[in-house]
């Protein structure tokens, strides 16, 4: 079971990076990102999405940001240049799908 979870995590991370690549150098609202993952067949609760993004942020592939509005906050994620290099195969990462 652990191997299946590890493989699923890798694929989710690739999907996140690919989705963020479409907006580079801009960012995506985390709710839009969550909806997009759901449409790709990777439904994730908010806390699981946050954990995946935090992992990618700690690796330097994603930048997370909070923006304040009129009485509310919106979370955004953006792909970094290192994240793009990973997708293009210029870097290797064991925690991300090797199928890149």
Rosetta blueprint (number, residue, H / E / L):
1 X L
2 X H
3 X H
4 X H
5 X H
6 X H
7 X H
8 X H
9 X H
10 X H
11 X H
12 X H
13 X H
14 X H
15 X H
16 X H
17 X H
18 X H
19 X H
20 X H
21 X H
22 X L
23 X L
24 X L
25 X L
26 X L
27 X L
28 X E
29 X E
30 X H
31 X H
32 X H
33 X H
34 X H
35 X H
36 X H
37 X H
38 X H
39 X H
40 X L
41 X L
42 X L
43 X L
44 X L
45 X L
46 X H
47 X H
48 X H
49 X H
50 X H
51 X H
52 X H
53 X H
54 X H
55 X H
56 X H
57 X H
58 X H
59 X H
60 X L
61 X L
62 X E
63 X E
64 X E
65 X E
66 X E
67 X E
68 X E
69 X L
70 X L
71 X L
72 X L
73 X E
74 X E
75 X E
76 X E
77 X E
78 X E
79 X E
80 X L
81 X H
82 X H
83 X H
84 X H
85 X H
86 X H
87 X H
88 X L
89 X L
90 X L
91 X L
92 X L
93 X L
94 X L
95 X L
96 X L
97 X L
98 X L
99 X L
100 X L
